Amino acid sequence: MIVCNTANLSSVTIYYPILGLNLSWVLDCSKCLLKIAYRKFATTATTAQTLSTMAVGAENMGNVKRQLVQLFEVSLQATVPSETDVAPLVDACIAKSGVRFGDYQCNNAMGLWSKIKGKQTEFRGPTAVGQAIMKNLPPSDMVESCSVAGPGFVNVVLSRNWIAKSLQKMLIDGIDTWAPCLPVKRAVVDFSSPNIAKEMHVGHLRSTIIGDTLARMLEFSHVEVLRRNHVGDWGTQFGMLIEFLFEKFPNPEDVNEAAIGDLQTFYKASKARFDSDPEFKQRAQQAVVRLQGGEDTYHRAWKQICEISRTEFHRVYERLGIQLEEKGESFYSPYIPGVLEELNKKGIIEDDKGARVIFVQDVNIPLIVVKSDGGYNYASTDLAALRYRINEEKAEWIIYLTDVGQQQHFDMLFKAAKRAGWLPADDGSYPKATHVGFGLVLGEDGKRFRTRSTEVVRLVDLLDEAKNRSKTALLERDTAKEWPEEEVEKTSQAIGYGAVKYADLKNNKQTNYTFNFDQMLNDKGNTAVYLLYAHARICSIIRKSGKDIEEVKRNAKIALDHEDERALGLHLIQFSEVIEEACTNLLPNVLCEYLYNLSEIFTKKFYSNCQVVGSPEESSRLLLCEATATVMRKCFHLLGIVPVYKI
């Protein structure tokens, strides 16, 4: 049944009597001609749609790119109804030589022409295809104008009024309405993962920071994230540590953090003893057997060492605002025999030089799962963990954060899981596993970042140094000298820790980066300090107006009459698609780039050329300030950075 209200052609309601088809109508308003385009859809209930809004799904309401994709889907089906598998190619326009022909561009014409030329077609080239795509684009209040450039590129200019209404709606309904929806319900993010009895050092910085940001972005995108800390809490080194502990503290009641002192020193002393004393080495090896056999005394000593390490880890996580659930190597150890038995029954495990191994495609060396001495290793544990995460925790996406040096290990692990049938052969299907490799943190000499005594830098010391330096710089400002000590401390922490995080996250994760306090704490350029100060200035503008911003939200309307107002509004509404891109490709630097560009547009365009307080457009521009601050705060949250509200 079709209901067409010809008195108001901008509002046509269409009912779909046939399940499995989504019928979209293109109106020629002068003749009220109806053209039918077909597109399969996944629901099993009767659906109603209003053409004026194109019935954008709730999950796409804040995503401009997806809304345009839905419009172009209709147009493409009307343009080439015989080609049923054409996906719209829509992207934001990039300025060339300072000129941009639109806000977004549909780039299907050339690809379509290559498919249909030679067939019976009315078109005579890609430009004609592009013109037809533009002509068949359904009316929408989000589009102000369209044009065709070059070989069929369809440029779209968004309506100023629509951009303004979108911003206004976000301010009222909240920025969470702009969260993208990913095709994943539950994910595991395995990150940080320090070793017990070793202090966290600068080498753990990237895994911890990048992993936390990926988890935050996925959580914002409606994914349930299981944040896993796969600590190294099991293995042969614990025999050495336990035996050394027994020597130092014959009375178990004397064992505590204060007594042991520096855990790294304790570990080194036990390792030196292990390497130099054959008798001690033999006792340590026996201690491993007794620990893994479940003897109470050894298990209790192991727990004491683990607890002292966790206290040290917590100092770092507390400073960085990191939430993690520990499931270390010891958790998966009981599952290893069953997993290996399953793989053996499937004929995947083979004997090789006394070891038990798995051969995988395109790799010359095998994945060793049982050592020649019968012991297990990282691969054994990782296989057990991967199977547990897929079958017990029902994760659809398992993401591992380690340095790029472990790329081959995880490549082999995932290939072994595919041979076992745990993961699909197609990397685009779910469940899937992804290794996120990252580069090194370097010193200014271009080598691994270390202290002058060639020791790796303790992470807690590095973070405290960043906070202290930011505090010194803050107190050089006259206004901060009058602040209460608590406020100075909190602001110093926000700036110092935020600077360390942003300096890491803004880089492509796979490249090495140089750690430099002076650069990361600079208040100019692409730094957290610059961004936090920009946010504080926006908050100051709103405060100076003397207006209640909540009341302004209720009573005022946004207008984007000035070009720089429109430029700011356009960048703001692209937030959702940027988050989707950053999540899909696991690239935090994409979000950092967006945030920096937002700050630049606000500061160098909008604020420089559009007076806010005292102008006739004050209320509208205050709302633009609030929208900018709201988006910046969400970006800060996703990057794990605490915003500051005054400087």
C-alpha positions as CSV (number, residue, x, y, z in Angstrom):
1,M,0.0,0.0,0.0
2,I,1.3,3.5,-0.9
3,V,0.0,6.6,0.9
4,C,1.0,9.8,-1.0
5,N,-0.1,13.1,0.4
6,T,0.1,15.3,-2.8
7,A,-0.7,18.4,-0.8
8,N,2.6,18.0,0.9
9,L,5.1,16.2,-1.3
10,S,7.9,16.7,1.2
11,S,6.3,14.2,3.5
12,V,5.4,11.0,1.8
13,T,4.9,7.9,4.0
14,I,5.6,4.6,2.3
15,Y,4.5,1.2,3.8
16,Y,6.4,-1.9,2.8
17,P,4.1,-5.0,2.4
18,I,6.9,-7.2,1.1
19,L,9.4,-8.4,3.8
20,G,13.0,-8.5,2.7
21,L,12.8,-5.4,0.5
22,N,13.4,-1.8,1.3
23,L,11.5,0.4,-1.3
24,S,12.9,3.9,-1.6
25,W,11.0,6.4,-3.7
26,V,12.4,9.3,-5.7
27,L,9.9,12.1,-6.3
28,D,9.6,14.4,-9.3
29,C,7.6,17.0,-7.4
30,S,6.3,18.6,-10.6
31,K,4.6,15.5,-11.9
32,C,4.5,13.4,-8.7
33,L,6.2,10.5,-10.6
34,L,7.4,7.6,-8.6
35,K,10.4,5.5,-9.4
36,I,11.1,2.4,-7.4
37,A,14.5,1.3,-6.3
38,Y,15.2,-1.9,-4.5
39,R,17.6,-2.6,-1.7
40,K,17.8,-5.7,0.6
41,F,17.6,-5.1,4.3
42,A,18.0,-7.3,7.3
43,T,14.8,-6.7,9.3
44,T,11.8,-9.1,9.4
45,A,9.1,-6.6,10.3
46,T,7.0,-4.2,8.3
47,T,8.8,-0.8,8.1
48,A,7.6,2.7,7.5
49,Q,9.8,5.5,6.2
50,T,9.4,9.3,5.7
51,L,11.2,10.5,2.6
52,S,12.0,14.0,3.9
53,T,14.4,12.5,6.5
54,M,15.1,9.2,4.7
55,A,14.3,7.4,7.9
56,V,17.9,7.5,9.1
57,G,18.5,4.8,11.7
58,A,19.1,5.9,15.3
59,E,22.6,4.6,15.0
60,N,23.4,7.0,12.1
61,M,21.7,10.2,13.5
62,G,25.1,11.8,14.4
63,N,27.1,10.4,11.5
64,V,26.9,12.7,8.5
65,K,28.8,10.3,6.2
66,R,26.4,7.4,6.9
67,Q,23.4,9.6,6.3
68,L,24.8,10.7,2.9
69,V,25.5,7.1,2.1
70,Q,21.9,6.2,2.6
71,L,20.9,9.0,0.2
72,F,23.3,7.9,-2.4
73,E,22.2,4.3,-2.1
74,V,18.8,5.4,-3.3
75,S,20.3,7.4,-6.1
76,L,22.7,4.6,-7.3
77,Q,19.8,2.1,-7.5
78,A,17.8,4.5,-9.5
79,T,20.7,5.3,-11.8
80,V,21.9,1.8,-12.5
81,P,19.1,-0.6,-11.3
82,S,20.8,-3.5,-13.0
83,E,23.9,-3.2,-10.8
84,T,22.7,-4.4,-7.4
85,D,26.1,-4.6,-5.5
86,V,27.2,-1.0,-5.7
87,A,28.2,0.5,-2.4
88,P,28.3,4.3,-2.2
89,L,31.8,5.8,-2.0
90,V,31.3,8.9,0.0
91,D,34.1,10.9,1.7
92,A,34.7,14.3,3.1
93,C,36.2,16.7,0.5
94,I,39.8,17.6,0.8
95,A,40.9,21.1,-0.2
96,K,43.2,21.2,-3.2
97,S,45.4,24.4,-3.5
98,G,43.1,26.0,-0.9
99,V,40.0,25.3,-2.9
100,R,37.2,22.8,-1.9
101,F,34.3,22.2,-4.3
102,G,32.0,20.8,-1.6
103,D,31.8,19.3,1.9
104,Y,31.4,15.7,0.7
105,Q,32.0,13.9,-2.5
106,C,30.5,10.7,-4.0
107,N,33.1,8.9,-6.2
108,N,31.1,6.1,-7.8
109,A,30.9,7.4,-11.3
110,M,34.2,6.2,-12.7
111,G,33.9,2.7,-11.2
112,L,30.3,2.4,-12.4
113,W,31.3,3.5,-15.9
114,S,34.0,0.8,-16.1
115,K,31.3,-1.8,-15.2
116,I,28.6,-0.7,-17.6
117,K,30.5,0.5,-20.7
118,G,30.1,-1.9,-23.5
119,K,26.6,-2.9,-22.2
120,Q,23.5,-1.3,-23.5
121,T,23.4,2.0,-21.6
122,E,22.1,5.5,-22.0
123,F,25.4,6.9,-20.6
124,R,28.3,8.1,-22.7
125,G,31.0,8.4,-20.0
126,P,31.6,8.8,-16.3
127,T,30.6,12.5,-16.3
128,A,27.1,11.5,-17.6
129,V,26.9,8.8,-14.9
130,G,27.9,11.4,-12.2
131,Q,25.2,13.8,-13.5
132,A,22.6,11.1,-13.3
133,I,23.6,10.2,-9.8
134,M,23.2,13.8,-8.8
135,K,19.8,14.1,-10.5
136,N,18.5,11.0,-8.8
137,L,19.6,12.0,-5.4
138,P,16.4,12.2,-3.2
139,P,15.4,15.5,-1.7
140,S,16.8,16.0,1.7
141,D,17.0,18.9,4.1
142,M,20.6,18.1,4.8
143,V,21.8,19.0,1.3
144,E,22.0,22.6,0.1
145,S,23.4,22.0,-3.3
146,C,25.2,19.5,-5.6
147,S,27.6,19.8,-8.5
148,V,29.5,17.4,-10.8
149,A,33.2,17.9,-11.3
150,G,35.8,16.2,-13.5
151,P,34.9,12.6,-14.5
152,G,31.7,12.4,-12.5
153,F,32.6,13.4,-9.0
154,V,29.4,14.5,-7.2
155,N,30.2,17.3,-4.8
156,V,27.7,17.9,-2.0
157,V,27.4,21.1,0.0
158,L,25.5,20.7,3.3
159,S,22.8,23.0,4.4
160,R,23.9,25.6,6.9
161,N,20.5,25.3,8.6
162,W,20.8,21.6,8.8
163,I,24.3,21.8,10.3
164,A,23.0,24.3,12.9
165,K,20.1,22.1,13.8
166,S,22.4,19.1,14.2
167,L,24.6,21.0,16.6
168,Q,21.6,22.3,18.5
169,K,20.2,18.8,18.8
170,M,23.5,17.4,20.1
171,L,23.7,20.2,22.8
172,I,20.2,19.2,24.0
173,D,20.3,15.4,23.7
174,G,24.0,15.0,24.6
175,I,27.1,14.0,22.6
176,D,26.5,10.3,23.2
177,T,23.9,10.5,20.5
178,W,26.8,11.0,18.1
179,A,28.4,7.8,19.1
180,P,29.0,5.4,16.1
181,C,27.6,1.9,16.1
182,L,30.1,-0.8,15.2
183,P,29.2,-4.3,14.0
184,V,30.7,-5.7,17.2
185,K,28.9,-6.2,20.6
186,R,31.8,-7.5,22.7
187,A,35.6,-7.1,22.4
188,V,38.7,-8.0,24.4
189,V,41.5,-5.4,24.5
190,D,44.7,-7.0,25.9
191,F,47.1,-4.3,26.9
192,S,49.7,-3.1,29.4
193,S,50.7,-6.7,30.5
194,P,53.8,-6.1,32.6
195,N,55.7,-8.9,34.2
196,I,55.4,-9.6,37.9
197,A,58.5,-8.8,40.0
198,K,59.6,-6.2,37.4
199,E,58.6,-2.6,37.7
200,M,56.7,-0.9,34.9
201,H,59.1,1.1,32.8
202,V,58.9,3.4,29.7
203,G,58.6,0.3,27.5
204,H,55.1,-0.3,29.0
205,L,54.0,3.2,28.3
206,R,52.7,2.8,24.7
207,S,50.8,-0.4,25.3
208,T,49.1,1.0,28.4
209,I,48.2,4.4,26.8
210,I,47.2,3.2,23.3
211,G,45.3,0.2,24.7
212,D,43.3,2.4,27.1
213,T,42.4,4.8,24.3
214,L,41.2,2.0,22.0
215,A,39.1,0.6,24.8
216,R,37.6,4.0,25.5
217,M,36.7,4.6,21.8
218,L,35.1,1.2,21.5
219,E,33.2,1.7,24.7
220,F,31.9,5.0,23.5
221,S,30.8,3.2,20.3
222,H,28.5,0.8,22.2
223,V,30.9,-2.1,22.4
224,E,31.2,-4.0,25.7
225,V,35.0,-4.0,26.3
226,L,36.7,-6.6,28.4
227,R,39.9,-4.8,29.5
228,R,42.5,-7.5,30.1
229,N,45.9,-7.2,31.8
230,H,47.7,-10.4,30.7
231,V,50.5,-10.1,33.3
232,G,53.5,-12.4,33.3
233,D,52.7,-14.1,36.6
234,W,53.7,-17.7,35.8
235,G,56.8,-19.4,34.6
236,T,60.3,-20.5,35.5
237,Q,61.4,-17.2,36.9
238,F,59.2,-17.7,39.9
239,G,61.2,-20.6,41.2
240,M,64.2,-18.3,41.3
241,L,62.2,-15.5,43.0
242,I,60.6,-17.8,45.6
243,E,63.8,-19.5,46.5
244,F,65.5,-16.2,46.9
245,L,62.6,-14.9,49.0
246,F,62.9,-18.0,51.3
247,E,66.6,-17.2,51.8
248,K,66.0,-13.6,52.6
249,F,62.9,-14.1,54.8
250,P,62.9,-17.5,56.5
251,N,59.8,-16.3,58.4
252,P,56.9,-15.7,55.8
253,E,55.3,-13.2,58.2
254,D,58.2,-10.8,57.6
255,V,57.5,-10.5,53.8
256,N,56.0,-7.2,52.8
257,E,56.7,-4.4,50.3
258,A,58.8,-2.4,52.8
259,A,61.0,-5.3,53.6
260,I,61.6,-6.4,50.0
261,G,62.2,-2.8,49.0
262,D,62.8,-2.1,45.3
263,L,61.3,-5.0,43.4
264,Q,63.6,-4.5,40.4
265,T,66.7,-4.7,42.6
266,F,65.2,-7.9,44.3
267,Y,64.7,-9.5,40.8
268,K,68.2,-8.6,39.7
269,A,69.8,-10.0,42.9
270,S,67.9,-13.3,42.5
271,K,68.8,-13.5,38.8
272,A,72.5,-13.0,39.7
273,R,72.3,-15.7,42.3
274,F,70.6,-18.0,39.8
275,D,73.3,-17.5,37.2
276,S,76.3,-17.8,39.6
277,D,75.2,-20.5,42.1
278,P,74.5,-24.0,40.6
279,E,73.0,-25.3,43.9
280,F,70.7,-22.3,44.1
281,K,69.7,-22.8,40.4
282,Q,68.8,-26.5,41.1
283,R,66.7,-25.4,44.1
284,A,65.0,-22.8,42.0
285,Q,64.1,-25.3,39.3
286,Q,62.6,-27.6,41.9
287,A,60.7,-24.7,43.4
288,V,59.0,-24.3,40.0
289,V,57.8,-27.9,40.0
290,R,56.5,-27.5,43.6
291,L,54.7,-24.3,42.7
292,Q,53.1,-25.7,39.7
293,G,52.3,-28.8,41.7
294,G,50.2,-26.6,44.1
295,E,52.3,-26.9,47.3
296,D,50.8,-24.4,49.7
297,T,54.0,-22.8,51.0
298,Y,55.2,-22.1,47.4
299,H,51.8,-20.9,46.3
300,R,51.6,-18.5,49.2
301,A,55.1,-17.1,48.4
302,W,54.1,-16.6,44.8
303,K,50.9,-14.7,45.8
304,Q,53.0,-12.4,48.1
305,I,55.4,-11.5,45.2
306,C,52.4,-10.9,42.9
307,E,50.6,-8.6,45.4
308,I,53.7,-6.5,45.9
309,S,54.0,-6.1,42.1
310,R,50.3,-5.2,41.8
311,T,50.8,-2.4,44.3
312,E,53.6,-1.0,42.1
313,F,51.5,-1.3,39.0
314,H,48.6,0.4,40.7
315,R,50.7,3.5,41.3
316,V,51.1,3.9,37.5
317,Y,47.5,3.0,36.6
318,E,46.2,5.5,39.2
319,R,48.2,8.3,37.7
320,L,47.1,7.5,34.2
321,G,43.5,6.8,35.1
322,I,43.6,3.2,33.7
323,Q,41.0,0.6,34.5
324,L,42.1,-3.0,33.9
325,E,41.0,-6.5,35.0
326,E,43.9,-8.9,35.5
327,K,43.8,-12.3,33.9
328,G,47.5,-13.3,33.7
329,E,49.3,-16.3,32.5
330,S,48.5,-18.3,35.6
331,F,44.7,-17.9,34.9
332,Y,45.0,-19.7,31.5
333,S,47.6,-22.3,32.7
334,P,44.9,-24.9,33.7
335,Y,43.3,-24.7,30.3
336,I,46.5,-25.4,28.3
337,P,46.4,-29.3,28.4
338,G,42.8,-29.4,27.1
339,V,43.5,-26.9,24.4
340,L,46.6,-28.9,23.2
341,E,44.6,-32.1,23.3
342,E,41.9,-30.6,21.1
343,L,44.5,-29.3,18.6
344,N,46.2,-32.7,18.7
345,K,43.0,-34.5,17.9
346,K,42.5,-32.2,14.9
347,G,45.9,-33.3,13.6
348,I,47.3,-29.8,13.8
349,I,50.2,-30.4,16.3
350,E,53.2,-32.3,15.0
351,D,56.5,-33.5,16.5
352,D,59.6,-31.6,15.5
353,K,63.1,-32.2,17.1
354,G,61.5,-33.4,20.4
355,A,59.1,-30.4,20.6
356,R,55.4,-30.2,19.8
357,V,54.7,-27.6,17.1
358,I,52.2,-26.2,14.7
359,F,53.1,-25.3,11.2
360,V,51.3,-22.4,9.6
361,Q,51.1,-21.0,6.1
362,D,53.8,-18.7,4.7
363,V,56.1,-19.0,7.7
364,N,59.2,-21.1,7.6
365,I,59.5,-21.7,11.4
366,P,56.9,-23.6,13.4
367,L,54.9,-22.3,16.4
368,I,56.3,-24.3,19.3
369,V,53.5,-25.2,21.8
370,V,55.4,-27.7,23.9
371,K,59.1,-27.4,24.4
372,S,61.5,-30.3,24.1
373,D,61.7,-30.6,27.9
374,G,57.9,-30.9,28.1
375,G,57.3,-27.4,29.4
376,Y,54.8,-24.8,28.1
377,N,55.6,-21.4,26.7
378,Y,54.1,-18.1,25.5
379,A,52.4,-19.8,22.5
380,S,50.8,-22.4,24.8
381,T,49.4,-19.7,27.0
382,D,48.3,-17.5,24.2
383,L,46.4,-20.3,22.4
384,A,44.6,-21.1,25.7
385,A,43.8,-17.4,26.2
386,L,42.5,-16.9,22.6
387,R,40.3,-20.0,22.8
388,Y,38.9,-18.9,26.2
389,R,38.2,-15.4,24.9
390,I,36.3,-16.7,21.9
391,N,34.4,-19.6,23.5
392,E,33.9,-18.6,27.1
393,E,33.9,-14.8,27.0
394,K,32.2,-14.7,23.6
395,A,34.4,-11.9,22.3
396,E,33.9,-11.0,18.7
397,W,37.0,-8.9,18.4
398,I,40.2,-9.7,20.3
399,I,42.8,-6.9,20.2
400,Y,46.4,-7.3,21.4
401,L,48.7,-4.4,22.1
402,T,52.4,-5.2,22.0
403,D,55.5,-3.8,20.3
404,V,56.0,-4.5,16.6
405,G,58.7,-7.1,17.4
406,Q,56.0,-9.6,18.3
407,Q,54.1,-9.2,15.0
408,Q,55.3,-12.6,13.7
409,H,54.3,-14.4,16.9
410,F,50.8,-13.1,16.7
411,D,50.6,-13.7,13.0
412,M,51.4,-17.4,13.6
413,L,49.1,-17.6,16.6
414,F,46.1,-16.3,14.5
415,K,46.9,-18.6,11.6
416,A,47.1,-21.6,14.0
417,A,43.6,-20.5,15.4
418,K,42.3,-20.5,11.8
419,R,43.6,-24.0,11.2
420,A,41.8,-25.0,14.4
421,G,38.6,-23.4,13.2
422,W,38.4,-21.0,16.0
423,L,38.7,-18.0,13.7
424,P,37.2,-17.7,10.2
425,A,39.6,-17.8,7.2
426,D,38.2,-14.4,6.1
427,D,39.9,-11.6,8.0
428,G,36.8,-9.5,7.4
429,S,34.5,-11.9,9.3
430,Y,33.9,-12.2,13.1
431,P,35.2,-13.3,15.5
432,K,38.5,-11.9,14.6
433,A,41.8,-11.2,16.3
434,T,44.1,-8.2,15.6
435,H,47.6,-7.4,16.7
436,V,48.3,-3.7,17.2
437,G,52.0,-3.3,17.1
438,F,53.7,-0.1,18.1
439,G,57.2,1.4,17.8
440,L,59.8,2.2,20.4
441,V,60.0,5.2,22.7
442,L,63.4,6.8,21.9
443,G,65.7,9.2,23.7
444,E,67.0,12.3,22.1
445,D,70.1,10.3,21.0
446,G,67.8,8.1,18.8
447,K,68.3,5.1,21.0
448,R,65.9,3.4,23.5
449,F,64.9,5.8,26.2
450,R,67.1,5.1,29.2
451,T,68.5,6.9,32.2
452,R,72.2,8.1,32.2
453,S,73.1,4.9,34.0
454,T,71.7,3.0,31.0
455,E,68.7,1.7,33.1
456,V,65.2,1.8,31.5
457,V,63.2,4.6,33.0
458,R,60.7,3.7,35.7
459,L,57.3,4.8,34.5
460,V,56.2,6.2,37.8
461,D,59.2,8.5,37.9
462,L,58.7,9.6,34.3
463,L,55.0,10.6,35.1
464,D,56.0,12.4,38.3
465,E,58.6,14.4,36.4
466,A,56.0,15.4,33.8
467,K,53.7,16.6,36.6
468,N,56.4,18.5,38.4
469,R,57.5,20.3,35.3
470,S,53.9,21.3,34.4
471,K,53.5,22.5,38.0
472,T,56.6,24.7,37.7
473,A,55.3,26.2,34.4
474,L,51.8,26.7,35.9
475,L,53.1,28.6,38.9
476,E,54.9,31.1,36.6
477,R,51.5,32.4,35.6
478,D,50.3,35.1,37.9
479,T,46.7,33.8,38.1
480,A,47.8,30.3,39.3
481,K,49.8,31.8,42.2
482,E,46.5,32.6,43.9
483,W,45.0,29.1,43.4
484,P,44.6,26.7,46.4
485,E,47.3,24.1,46.5
486,E,44.8,21.3,45.7
487,E,43.8,23.0,42.5
488,V,47.4,23.6,41.4
489,E,48.1,19.9,42.0
490,K,45.1,18.7,40.1
491,T,45.8,21.0,37.1
492,S,49.5,20.0,37.1
493,Q,48.5,16.3,37.0
494,A,46.0,16.9,34.2
495,I,48.5,18.8,32.1
496,G,51.6,16.6,32.9
497,Y,50.0,13.2,32.5
498,G,47.9,14.5,29.5
499,A,51.1,15.8,27.8
500,V,52.7,12.4,28.1
501,K,49.7,10.6,26.7
502,Y,49.0,13.0,23.8
503,A,52.7,13.0,22.8
504,D,52.4,9.2,22.3
505,L,48.9,9.1,20.8
506,K,49.3,11.8,18.2
507,N,51.9,9.7,16.4
508,N,51.2,6.8,14.1
509,K,51.4,3.9,16.5
510,Q,53.8,1.8,14.4
511,T,56.5,4.4,14.2
512,N,59.1,5.1,16.9
513,Y,58.9,8.5,18.6
514,T,61.3,10.6,20.6
515,F,60.4,11.4,24.2
516,N,61.1,15.0,24.9
517,F,59.6,16.8,27.9
518,D,60.3,20.3,26.5
519,Q,58.3,19.5,23.3
520,M,55.4,17.7,24.9
521,L,54.9,20.5,27.6
522,N,55.1,23.3,25.1
523,D,51.9,25.4,25.0
524,K,52.3,26.0,21.3
525,G,51.8,23.6,18.5
526,N,50.2,20.1,18.4
527,T,50.5,19.3,22.2
528,A,48.1,18.5,25.0
529,V,49.1,21.7,26.7
530,Y,47.9,23.8,23.7
531,L,44.7,21.9,23.5
532,L,43.9,22.1,27.2
533,Y,44.6,25.8,27.2
534,A,42.3,26.2,24.2
535,H,39.5,24.4,26.1
536,A,40.1,26.6,29.1
537,R,39.9,29.7,27.0
538,I,36.5,28.6,25.6
539,C,35.2,28.0,29.1
540,S,36.5,31.5,30.0
541,I,34.6,33.1,27.1
542,I,31.3,31.5,28.3
543,R,32.0,32.6,31.9
544,K,32.7,36.2,30.8
545,S,29.4,36.4,29.1
546,G,27.7,36.1,32.5
547,K,25.0,33.9,30.9
548,D,23.6,30.6,32.0
549,I,24.6,28.3,29.1
550,E,21.8,25.9,29.9
551,E,19.3,28.6,29.6
552,V,20.9,29.8,26.3
553,K,20.6,26.2,25.0
554,R,16.9,26.2,25.8
555,N,16.1,29.6,24.4
556,A,18.6,30.5,21.6
557,K,19.2,29.1,18.1
558,I,22.5,28.6,16.3
559,A,23.0,30.5,13.1
560,L,26.0,29.9,10.8
561,D,25.9,33.1,8.7
562,H,29.6,33.8,8.8
563,E,31.9,31.5,6.8
564,D,34.0,30.8,9.8
565,E,31.0,29.9,11.9
566,R,30.0,27.4,9.2
567,A,33.6,26.0,9.0
568,L,33.5,25.3,12.7
569,G,30.1,23.8,12.6
570,L,31.0,21.5,9.7
571,H,34.1,20.2,11.5
572,L,32.1,19.6,14.7
573,I,29.5,17.4,13.0
574,Q,32.2,15.2,11.5
575,F,33.1,14.0,15.0
576,S,31.1,10.7,14.7
577,E,32.6,9.5,11.4
578,V,36.1,10.3,12.8
579,I,35.5,8.2,15.8
580,E,34.2,5.4,13.6
581,E,37.4,5.6,11.4
582,A,39.6,5.6,14.5
583,C,37.9,2.6,15.9
584,T,37.6,0.6,12.7
585,N,41.3,1.0,11.9
586,L,42.5,1.2,15.5
587,L,44.2,4.5,15.0
588,P,44.1,7.0,18.0
589,N,46.2,9.5,16.0
590,V,43.2,10.1,13.7
591,L,41.3,11.4,16.8
592,C,44.2,13.5,17.8
593,E,44.4,15.1,14.4
594,Y,40.7,15.9,14.5
595,L,41.0,17.4,17.9
596,Y,44.0,19.6,16.9
597,N,42.3,20.8,13.8
598,L,39.1,21.6,15.8
599,S,41.2,23.8,18.1
600,E,42.9,25.5,15.2
601,I,39.6,26.2,13.4
602,F,38.1,27.6,16.6
603,T,41.1,29.7,17.5
604,K,42.4,31.0,14.2
605,K,39.1,31.3,12.2
606,F,36.1,31.5,14.4
607,Y,37.4,33.3,17.5
608,S,39.7,35.6,15.4
609,N,36.9,36.7,13.1
610,C,33.7,36.3,15.0
611,Q,33.2,38.4,18.2
612,V,31.3,36.5,20.8
613,V,30.6,38.5,24.0
614,G,28.8,41.7,23.3
615,S,28.0,41.0,19.6
616,P,24.5,40.8,18.2
617,E,25.1,37.1,17.6
618,E,26.3,36.5,21.1
619,S,23.8,33.8,22.0
620,S,24.3,31.8,18.8
621,R,28.1,32.1,19.1
622,L,28.0,31.1,22.8
623,L,26.3,27.9,21.7
624,L,29.0,27.3,19.1
625,C,31.6,27.8,21.9
626,E,29.7,25.3,24.1
627,A,29.4,22.8,21.2
628,T,33.2,23.1,20.6
629,A,33.9,22.6,24.3
630,T,31.6,19.6,24.5
631,V,33.3,17.8,21.6
632,M,36.7,18.7,22.9
633,R,35.8,17.2,26.3
634,K,34.6,14.0,24.7
635,C,37.9,13.8,22.7
636,F,39.9,14.3,25.9
637,H,37.9,11.6,27.6
638,L,38.5,9.1,24.8
639,L,42.3,10.0,24.9
640,G,42.3,9.5,28.7
641,I,43.1,13.2,29.3
642,V,41.5,15.2,32.1
643,P,40.3,18.6,30.8
644,V,41.2,21.9,32.6
645,Y,38.6,24.7,32.8
646,K,40.8,27.7,33.7
647,I,44.4,28.7,33.3
